[in-house]
């Protein structure tokens, strides 16, 4: 079983749609969680950290459920520029920074 | 500007040849990392370093070597022992690698290695 799993997609959604990505992690010792965005043939860039109480940054909302070892990312009012691959990361104090395989999103006009 | 630089952007390797990928950061970060990404795949950790003159193997270290002689630099050598080196190589750094610190990793632009 992979340590961090994601639905690979692709998710094809129209502009303005709301889309949710799910991620599960197997290492119960994981303490920190992140969502990164990766554009085609580019490096990953930090989108947001995920806090226990959930957090929001504009159109993006991240949630963490430690009991179920589950992380989610919600994107509201999708823009064409949101098209990218979204990588989920679970980290055990930096000792084990594990990336999921990513979920590809295409926002269509 | 502060950041992480990698060079070259593209690198071609001949059979049996060792090649070295450069990674430099001026963020004053203690920890540095090398990842490999294959098409349609996630990132896999090759090596990481928490401090100068120290480094640890990641999940796929075979066929690779690193050095950390300076805080700013963490070059990766892809040796001839790595039989399938074609991939996108990403270097990252974080402030430090200890409990309670900011573990966020920041990435360089990557190097694409192709085998001739």
Interface residues (C-beta under 8 A of the other chain):
Chain A: X4 X8 X32 X34 X41 X42 X43 X44 X45 X46 X49 X87 X91 X93 X94 X95 X97 X99 X100 X101 X102
Chain B: X31 X33 X35 X40 X41 X42 X43 X45 X88 X90 X94 X96 X97 X98 X99 X100 X101 X103 X104 X105 X106 X107 X108 X109 X110
